[in-house]
Amino acid sequence: MRVDFTKPAGIQRKQYRDFVDRISPKPNVLVNVIWAFLVGGLVTTIGQGLLTLFLAAGLPVLEAGAMTAVVLIFIAALLTGLGVFDDIAKYAGAGVIVPITGFANSMVAQAMEARNEGLVLGVGARLFTIAGPVLVFGIVVAWFAGLFYFLFR
Amino acid sequence: MIFAMAFVVGGLICAVGQLLMDLTNHKVTPAHILVGFVTAGAALSALGLYQPLVELAGAGALVPLSGFGHILTQGAIRGVERDGLLGVFAGPLEAAAAGITAAIVFGYFFAILFRPKG
């Protein structure tokens, strides 16, 4: 059944919504999740390889972790610039979005699109369209955690 | 062994992100995913629940954005231990400084160097 135009408007609206839900293409959730798991696992395993490498080179744990993040961010930013990141993300979805690679991608992708709006309000501002909220929420939560630790340790 | 755990745990964290997007008909966007995971990671870290995952899975827990939240919170705690109240303010960004600077510099550089496809 589609929309019965003899019914009251509220019922018509509900019928229309049901109709749209039925004919909209459903994402193949299982396939997407398997892709995300495999590619996400691959990205974090590459991260582990870098981490192990930096630790073996004699860096302390925190510094090795930071260098790992720097290298992954460099790779993700470069692949975004080359347009390759989008091709991977089409299949991998959250597999490349959830890792730190997604953070780097969000910055380059937004800024690149805004080139013609200038270097200040275009590139400079758009780098933080998504990275800004990420930093805001992360820092606010960490700040509260630090404050509680200071007061109640 | 740490590589196997990094793969499985990292993969599972990403799978959760994919489910959040797919099961909400993509009303949860990648931006929400990034913000949600950094917030969750920072909060779990404050409760002491994230460090065990890092010890178990290494980069499997550190590379997802929840690991970034963990780094921010641990930075705040280390800051307090070193500098007291000032550390609450300085600690989070000190811990995350390298990653944030890399993202800004490489991001700016590549955004200027390349043109969007199509």
Interface residues (C-beta under 8 A of the other chain):
Chain A: P27 V29 N32 V33 W35 A36 F37 L38 V39 G40 G41 L42 V43 T44 T45 G47 Q48 G49 L50 L51 T52 L62 G65 A66 M67 T68 A69 V70 L72 I73 F74 A77 L78 T80 G81 L82 G83 D86 G93 A94 G95 I97 V98 P99 I100 G102 F103 A104 S106 M107 V108 A111 M112 E113 R115 L119 V123 G124 L127 I130 A131 P133 V134 L135 F137 G138 I139 V141 A142 W143 F144 A145 G146 L147 F148 Y149 F150 R153
Chain B: I2 F3 A6 F7 V8 V9 G10 G11 L12 I13 C14 A15 V16 G17 Q18 L19 L20 M21 D22 L23 N25 H26 P30 A31 I33 L34 V35 F37 V38 T39 G41 A42 A43 S45 A46 A57 G58 A59 G60 L62 V63 P64 L65 S66 G67 F68 G69 I71 L72 T73 G75 A76 I77 G79 V80 G84 L85 G87 V88 F89 G91 P92 L93 A95 A96 A97 A98 G99 I100 A102 A103 I104 F106 G107 Y108 F109 F110 A111 I112 L113 F114 R115 P116 K117
